[in-house]
Amino acid sequence: MALVPDPVYTVTYTFLDETGSKATTQAYIRQGLIIQDVIARATALAAALGAVSNAQITGYTISRSWTEDAPAGAGAGSRVERKGRTIWLADNYKTRIDIPSVAPAQILSDGALNRNSVQFLALRAVLLTDFIGDFTDSRGVSLDALAAAYESYVRTTPKRQPTRKLA
Amino acid sequence: MSQWRLRVWFQDASGTRSYTGAWLRSPNEAAIFAFVEALRGLSDAQITHVDISRRYPYTSQIPSGRDRGIAVLVHRAVDPFGGPELDAFPMWVPEADVGYARDLWGYTTTPYGFVARSGFNIANPTIEDGEPVSLDNEYPDDSDDYYLIAIRRNFWHKLLRDARAYNTLSFTLPDAQARRVRLDIRDLFLGVPMQEILQRLDTIIQLLQDGSANVDEIEYLLMQLIEALGAP
């Protein structure tokens, strides 16, 4: 059971022509390069694409993914609508990280998550102390405190309905 | 978005998928894996995959003209340790015709740091080896079947007719290249991944309906939609 990296970084370029029509094209950069080299190659290709196209390049997205090679299997009764909702502070602004199908053992009788469990302390350490400065809110401000942690349910959307609907 | 967006995807016992996300200042693998392991301990669903992305704005020229069509460069991809040809890498360049796109020929190859989607090397073509050809003047033959620039005129507006032309063209190519070209034709037909857009709209509506809307989450979902639609 391990996360296996896809062999490439995917770079998606966005084009805009004078009519307002948009288009994208993709290029791939091998894994193993440091991210600054990936950005440098992506920027260089943007310049080359801009030189051969009449359209405007409005930006590009660099993405990378990992796939679980041997998923352990979902626990019986697990449902992603049941969330462990955690609210974190970043210089007093709130940001949220949900835990899909939070394990029942993590939920106290009053609906709060058990903040003293080994598993929750591990998450807290990753976000606040083990990688200081790495985890941020959407503005780029580092997470610095936990504000709340509780069980929450979200509505079942059509895409989340079970495959089997009849007994 | 000025930060890296990390998504960890889950699947529950019913087969339903969902993800949770976090913002990162850099794509630090150690931090990513530690975050995933911490989530693994807290959830009874299974983690299926993880992805991370960041958009970089780019300022290029003001768009001008709309009649160059689309150029397609097909480079062959090979096993980096030698061996047979394994894949092909087609690159679609909007608003670029043969004359211009020819300048890009050989650029997206491994010596410049690029590879095929499968991770295989893209061979750097020898000068004058396999000149690009165009639908405008000829179909490729055995001497230049790896290297192709096809032109679709009038930008997106004649998609169906031209896709048929590409499909015809794909029958003249060796299997590996033909398959890649056909896959790209399928992508052209599909256009914007509407399923993903509907899924994200669904999530936004759901967040608003249950009163749990979080500005970060809504902002991120809306930015994803804007990006998927190709806006700056």
Interface residues (C-beta under 8 A of the other chain):
Chain A: L3 D6 P7 V8 T10 T14 F15 L16 D17 E18 T19 S21 K22 A23 T24 T25 Q26 A27 Y28 I29 R30 Q31 L33 I35 D37 I39 R41 A42 T43 A44 L45 A46 A47 A48 L49 G50 A51 V52 S53 N54 A55 Q56 I57 T58 G59 Y60 T61 I62 S63 R64 S65 W66 T67 E68 P71 A72 G73 A74 G75 A76 G77 S78 R79 V80 G84 R85 K94 T95 R96 I97 D98 I99 P100 S101 V102 A103 P104 Q106 V118 Q119 F120 A122 L123 A125 V126 L127 D130 F131 G133 D134 F135 T136 D137 S138 R139 G140 S142 S152 V154 R155 T157 P158 K159 R160 Q161 P162 T163 R164
Chain B: M1 S2 Q3 F10 Q11 D12 A13 S14 G15 T16 R17 S18 Y19 T20 G21 A22 W23 L24 R25 S26 P27 N28 A30 A31 F33 A34 F35 V36 E37 A38 L39 G41 L42 S43 D44 A45 Q46 I47 T48 H49 V50 D51 I52 S53 R54 R55 Y56 P57 Y58 S60 Q61 I62 P63 S64 G65 R66 R68 I70 A71 F89 M91 W92 V93 P94 E95 A96 Y100 A101 D103 L104 Y107 T108 T110 Y112 G113 F114 V115 A116 R117 S118 G119 F155 W156 Q199 D202 T203 Q206 L207 Q209 D210 S212 N214 D216 E217 E219 Y220 E227 L229 G230 A231 P232
